[in-house]
Protein backbone atom coordinates (compact mmCIF):
# COMPACT_ATOMS: atom_id res chain seq x y z
CA UNK A 1 0.00 0.00 0.00
CA UNK A 2 1.46 3.35 -1.00
CA UNK A 3 1.45 6.43 1.20
CA UNK A 4 -1.63 8.01 -0.44
CA UNK A 5 -3.66 4.84 -0.02
CA UNK A 6 -2.64 4.66 3.63
CA UNK A 7 -3.72 8.28 4.18
CA UNK A 8 -7.12 7.53 2.61
CA UNK A 9 -7.50 4.37 4.69
CA UNK A 10 -6.57 6.16 7.92
CA UNK A 11 -8.94 9.07 7.23
CA UNK A 12 -11.74 6.70 6.26
CA UNK A 13 -11.33 4.88 9.57
CA UNK A 14 -11.89 8.14 11.47
CA UNK A 15 -15.29 8.75 9.86
CA UNK A 16 -18.59 8.11 11.63
CA UNK A 17 -20.10 4.77 10.62
CA UNK A 18 -22.95 6.35 8.68
CA UNK A 19 -20.49 8.25 6.48
CA UNK A 20 -18.29 5.17 6.01
CA UNK A 21 -21.37 3.30 4.84
CA UNK A 22 -22.34 6.09 2.44
CA UNK A 23 -18.87 6.27 0.90
CA UNK A 24 -18.49 2.47 0.75
CA UNK A 25 -21.77 1.89 -1.06
CA UNK A 26 -20.53 4.09 -3.88
CA UNK A 27 -23.90 5.59 -4.83
CA UNK A 28 -22.31 9.03 -4.70
CA UNK A 29 -19.81 7.96 -7.35
CA UNK A 30 -22.54 7.39 -9.92
CA UNK A 31 -24.01 10.81 -9.21
CA UNK A 32 -20.61 12.43 -9.61
CA UNK A 33 -20.12 10.57 -12.88
CA UNK A 34 -23.50 11.81 -14.12
CA UNK A 35 -22.52 15.39 -13.30
CA UNK A 36 -19.19 14.99 -15.10
CA UNK A 37 -20.97 13.67 -18.19
CA UNK A 38 -23.51 16.49 -18.08
CA UNK A 39 -20.69 19.03 -18.24
CA UNK A 40 -18.76 17.02 -20.86
CA UNK A 41 -15.64 16.53 -18.77
CA UNK A 42 -12.96 14.62 -20.63
CA UNK A 43 -12.54 11.09 -19.32
CA UNK A 44 -9.27 11.87 -17.51
CA UNK A 45 -10.94 14.81 -15.75
CA UNK A 46 -13.78 12.61 -14.46
CA UNK A 47 -11.38 10.80 -12.11
CA UNK A 48 -10.05 14.11 -10.79
CA UNK A 49 -13.60 15.33 -10.20
CA UNK A 50 -14.53 12.14 -8.35
CA UNK A 51 -11.36 12.36 -6.24
CA UNK A 52 -12.10 15.96 -5.24
CA UNK A 53 -15.61 14.98 -4.14
CA UNK A 54 -14.25 12.00 -2.20
CA UNK A 55 -11.65 14.17 -0.47
CA UNK A 56 -14.40 16.48 0.79
CA UNK A 57 -16.66 13.58 1.81
CA UNK A 58 -13.98 11.97 3.95
CA UNK A 59 -12.65 15.24 5.35
CA UNK A 60 -9.25 15.37 3.65
CA UNK A 61 -10.13 18.68 2.02
CA UNK A 62 -12.31 21.42 3.49
CA UNK A 63 -15.57 21.93 1.61
CA UNK A 64 -14.71 25.61 1.30
CA UNK A 65 -11.73 24.66 -0.92
CA UNK A 66 -13.84 22.51 -3.26
CA UNK A 67 -14.63 25.17 -5.88
CA UNK A 68 -11.03 26.31 -6.13
CA UNK A 69 -9.77 22.72 -6.32
CA UNK A 70 -12.21 22.00 -9.15
CA UNK A 71 -11.11 25.11 -11.01
CA UNK A 72 -7.47 24.07 -10.65
CA UNK A 73 -7.82 20.34 -11.31
CA UNK A 74 -10.41 20.47 -14.09
CA UNK A 75 -9.51 23.75 -15.75
CA UNK A 76 -12.85 25.34 -14.93
CA UNK A 77 -12.77 29.12 -15.31
CA UNK A 78 -15.48 31.44 -14.02
CA UNK A 79 -17.98 28.64 -13.53
CA UNK A 80 -17.44 27.22 -17.04
CA UNK A 81 -15.12 24.56 -18.32
CA UNK A 82 -12.00 25.91 -20.03
CA UNK A 83 -11.56 25.04 -23.70
CA UNK A 84 -9.77 21.78 -24.39
CA UNK A 85 -10.83 20.11 -21.13
C-alpha positions as CSV (number, residue, x, y, z in Angstrom):
1,X,0.0,0.0,0.0
2,X,1.5,3.3,-1.0
3,X,1.4,6.4,1.2
4,X,-1.6,8.0,-0.4
5,X,-3.7,4.8,0.0
6,X,-2.6,4.7,3.6
7,X,-3.7,8.3,4.2
8,X,-7.1,7.5,2.6
9,X,-7.5,4.4,4.7
10,X,-6.6,6.2,7.9
11,X,-8.9,9.1,7.2
12,X,-11.7,6.7,6.3
13,X,-11.3,4.9,9.6
14,X,-11.9,8.1,11.5
15,X,-15.3,8.7,9.9
16,X,-18.6,8.1,11.6
17,X,-20.1,4.8,10.6
18,X,-23.0,6.4,8.7
19,X,-20.5,8.2,6.5
20,X,-18.3,5.2,6.0
21,X,-21.4,3.3,4.8
22,X,-22.3,6.1,2.4
23,X,-18.9,6.3,0.9
24,X,-18.5,2.5,0.7
25,X,-21.8,1.9,-1.1
26,X,-20.5,4.1,-3.9
27,X,-23.9,5.6,-4.8
28,X,-22.3,9.0,-4.7
29,X,-19.8,8.0,-7.3
30,X,-22.5,7.4,-9.9
31,X,-24.0,10.8,-9.2
32,X,-20.6,12.4,-9.6
33,X,-20.1,10.6,-12.9
34,X,-23.5,11.8,-14.1
35,X,-22.5,15.4,-13.3
36,X,-19.2,15.0,-15.1
37,X,-21.0,13.7,-18.2
38,X,-23.5,16.5,-18.1
39,X,-20.7,19.0,-18.2
40,X,-18.8,17.0,-20.9
41,X,-15.6,16.5,-18.8
42,X,-13.0,14.6,-20.6
43,X,-12.5,11.1,-19.3
44,X,-9.3,11.9,-17.5
45,X,-10.9,14.8,-15.8
46,X,-13.8,12.6,-14.5
47,X,-11.4,10.8,-12.1
48,X,-10.1,14.1,-10.8
49,X,-13.6,15.3,-10.2
50,X,-14.5,12.1,-8.3
51,X,-11.4,12.4,-6.2
52,X,-12.1,16.0,-5.2
53,X,-15.6,15.0,-4.1
54,X,-14.3,12.0,-2.2
55,X,-11.6,14.2,-0.5
56,X,-14.4,16.5,0.8
57,X,-16.7,13.6,1.8
58,X,-14.0,12.0,4.0
59,X,-12.6,15.2,5.3
60,X,-9.3,15.4,3.6
61,X,-10.1,18.7,2.0
62,X,-12.3,21.4,3.5
63,X,-15.6,21.9,1.6
64,X,-14.7,25.6,1.3
65,X,-11.7,24.7,-0.9
66,X,-13.8,22.5,-3.3
67,X,-14.6,25.2,-5.9
68,X,-11.0,26.3,-6.1
69,X,-9.8,22.7,-6.3
70,X,-12.2,22.0,-9.1
71,X,-11.1,25.1,-11.0
72,X,-7.5,24.1,-10.6
73,X,-7.8,20.3,-11.3
74,X,-10.4,20.5,-14.1
75,X,-9.5,23.8,-15.7
76,X,-12.9,25.3,-14.9
77,X,-12.8,29.1,-15.3
78,X,-15.5,31.4,-14.0
79,X,-18.0,28.6,-13.5
80,X,-17.4,27.2,-17.0
81,X,-15.1,24.6,-18.3
82,X,-12.0,25.9,-20.0
83,X,-11.6,25.0,-23.7
84,X,-9.8,21.8,-24.4
85,X,-10.8,20.1,-21.1
